[in-house]
Amino acid sequence: MSLTLERDSLAALSLGFSLFGSGGGGSPHLLRLLLEQSDDWPIEISSVNELEPSTPCFAPAVAGSTLLFSERLPGQDAFAPLLESAERWLGTRIPAVCSAEGGGMNGLAPLLFAPGRTVVDADCTGRAVPSLDQFSLLVDEVPGLIVVCDTGANGIVLVQSDRPADIEKMVRSALVQAGGVGNVLVAGFTIDDLRRHAIAGHLERALELGETWMESSCRADSSAGVIGGLRRIGAGRVTSIVQDLDDEHVHTAQIVGERGEVCRLIARSEFLAFVVDGRVHAAAPECLVAVDPLTSEILEATALSVNQRIEVWSLPVDDWWYRREHRLRRVTPAEYRLAGLDIARPDSTRAGGNDVR
Amino acid sequence: MSAELSTETLFAHSDNGGLAYVAGPVNREWEGSEIVDDIGGLENRTHSDALLILTSTLPATPWQQDALLRTVRDRGFAGIACQNARVADDGAKRLAERFRITVLETDDPFKLAKACWHLLEARDALTLHYIRKVAHAIEYPAAELNDLLAHFSANIGHSIALIDEGGPLLESRESLPADLHREIDFTKWLSTAASGRYTAVSVRVDSPARQGLRLIIYGVGIGDRQLHALGTVAEVMMPAVAARIMIDEHATVSDSAEASQLIRDFLEPRSRHDPHIERRMHQRGWGTAGAHVAFHVALREPAATYSVHRAIRRQLETSGLPAPRTSTHEQGVLGWLTFAEAPSPAALQSHLTTLRQAFFSVREHLDVAMGVGSLKFGAAGLVDSINEATGASRMATGLSKSGYLVQVERYGVEELLLTWTTSDAFLPAAETLLAPLNAESGALVETLAEYLDNGSIVQATSQAMGLHRNTVSMRIQRAQQLLGIDLSSSESRLALHLACRAVLGRR
């Protein structure tokens, strides 16, 4: 069942993807500005069930440093050379586009291709993730996938491998060559692959979540602690932010809670876990959202600072991640060599309350 | 709750594996202890108010530290000790406070576990543990009693002192608090005492050389079981201490006799420039080069000279004076300060002030007098200064109004002599001598004094007194008759002259 996306919905959709960013994935703000200038509104969004299963599809994304991305604004046709290379390699036009990463800025990327390509409501992550090999199609090792990437100075690299880790390494090298940030395009899959190996309906869910969040009037009813799928799991003042001794990318914000509880918000490029008085209350793949309670600004992991007051919300991801053990393994904190933060039973995590005494 | 196992008793245990406080409640008592390799290895039961000892180190990441503390709390423990606990971050320390869990660091968890066992269950083992330490301490050579106490103290890990009812005589490690000293029962063979956070156990020292001594072991947080064990330890140490006192006394007496003989030899006029005596002086560390100020402390009542010597030496050692040399000499104690170069007048005054203070401190316990010689140079100068000091101390013994202290440097020879005339011994004699004159007329004493002041010349005396020369002559003749003394004798004149000064000075 198709969805007609109006220009007015863009703000709520951006907000929804920000929430699924889990403190990472970059801000959708710039892509939203680009899309608002487009004349091609409204945009029709098709569901995976409406399209012919054999229809080829691609997933565009900006990868690398989101900070650099904000300094090097993308053109609307930045993906054109990548798409052309992918179609030449595959020997066929790719008529459908879906989102590669449904958290942060990349959630809006497929809309750049409307109306020339059919935008399909399917996503390869359901939240922001730091690596390409965490895209659902690569996690499930869908055969025939290719990844095309900028290398800078009009260079393009196309990688095909049965090992997702190789793809991640090759593309990461290309991005370094490109100056730290670049466009990436995943292709070589079909609508049928999306039905079985991706998160269908994620765009619509992000839109609904964004609308609910906005309708809550900047969370005037947040005292209830639940907005849509979001659950408020902590609030307090950041008293310190310390870098991990073993992994310089890992930072732990210590938060003194409203009732004196000792909270830890552990982040890499995204928030990965929230611990209260030594108990893990939420952890990836669940999304964690840090919000400034005064401005309602959704804070990225890099934006936390000492003495800042924040609220922490958890947002469940699609069950797709939980259906197979190998999927879950790729997104829990243990994937990042962070011991003691995985939650064995996600269902109990969602049902769990704050037991601070 | 038992106070046998607590932060205080553990810190007071000499072999606690290098225990250090990290976070949580500072004063904590535990019902027991448990040692495990890993928190996951604990049985899933509560350990009511026990101390958990982990053989593994504290996790490095803050959230793992939090999780560990949570598990410790959930299992009912009230404290945790492990290696590297000092790396606990601020949040973990805050959480320890929140959960009321004491976090301790130990370098050796097994030693800590053993210490817990000693305190909780194995009193005899604890005693044996201490006795072994005492045995080890005896293996080390001790030059004197102080050394022996230091070895004992270092080995058992507690402060030790030798005390009498007046206070501590020797202390090792920490000073004995005065409040604790007041609580000690000197009548019992073995007694315990407590004051504030300090507890102690003491035993009487049966030494024929010194009476009223006790050997005391004390410290902060020593629990009942430790005190019981340390009581036995004190009893075991006591004979060694008593024997050491005897040995030291004997050594002191022998040394004192030898030193005293050397001083006598040095002062002998015929021994001057004797290289053999010079060499013996040097061997004792009594260099004769440089500048010297001697002092002599004389006894005003019978006492063992070497005991006084020991008391004075102890007082001087703590006075800050530059390495005073001391020896028994002439019913007292001789000492001198040696300077490589002549000290400035201010510096010398400062040293002499310190010496006076030390003397007055000694006088609080002993009835002594002190004479201080003047600053002299070289071997001959040292002899002179010693002779001055010895003479001055003889005078000082009768000078109550000068505090039984005479400093040659302060007086000229004449003034010194006159000062002597005011001594407690001379005045009564002078008054007796002149009593016949006073019985007849006070004018006779005054005329006699003026006559002697004016060189025994009648004319000069009559002029000085405004009297007729015949009156003066008559009074002098009358005085001679009454006193029965021949004024043509210079010795008689000198004695009468001094007696007149003393008597008229008192008036």
Interface residues (C-beta under 8 A of the other chain):
Chain A: T239 S240 V242 D244 L245 D246 T252 Q254 V256 G260 E261 V262 R264 I266 A273 V275 D277 G278 R279 V280 L338 A339 G340 L341
Chain B: P59 A60 T61 P62 W63 Q64 D66 A67 L68 L69 R70 T71 D89 D90 G91 A92 R94 L95 R98 F99
